[in-house]
Amino acid sequence: MFNSTTLTHAEQQIAAERIHELMANGMSSGEAIQTIANEIRESAARAKAQQKSEQELAEDFDSE
């Protein structure tokens, strides 16, 4: 259903701190959570795309 990204405890702590910072600057809690969640998803998607690209390069190299 959802593209679930697993975070370490340290990553969760950083995300919580960033949410609190956004809220301290006047953002609603829901918007802050959504903002950070979107950033985490985008970062995970970039990492996955990079990993796939590196894997394809390795496969191309191995087939030569």
N, C-alpha and C positions, 0 to 999 in steps of 0.2 A: 504494500500500500504506500508506504513512505520510503524515500531513499534515506535510510538511517545511517548516520555517521557516528561512530563510536569515538568518544573523547576520553583521554586519560583524566585522572583526577586533577592534575596540574592544569590541563587545558580547560577543564570545567571551571576551575577557580579563576582563570584569566577571563573566561567568558562572563562569569558572574561579576567580576570587577568592572568589566567594560559596560555591562548592562547598568550597574549602579552609577557609573560615570555619566552615561547618557541620561539617566533619570535625574541625576543631580543637576544636569544642564537643562532640565525642563521637559524632557521627552517622557511620554507616558510609559508605564511599565510594559504594556502590550506591544507598543511600537518599538521599544528598546529591545525586547526579547526577539521580536520578528527581525529587526535589523541585524542583530548578532547571529541569529539562526541562519539568515540568508548569507551572511559573510562566511560562516562555517561551511555551508553547503557549496558555495562557489569555490572556496579554497579546496575542498575535498574533490570537486569535479575537476579543477585544474590539475591537482596532484594525480588523479586517476588518468586523465588525458596524457599527462607527461609520462607516466609509467607505461601506458599503452604504446606511446610513441617510441620510448626507449626499447620496449620489448620487440616492436616491429623492426627497429634498426638492428637489434641483436639477431633476430631471425634472418634478416636479409644478409647480414654479415656471415652467419653460419652457413647459408645456402650457397655462398660463392666458392 
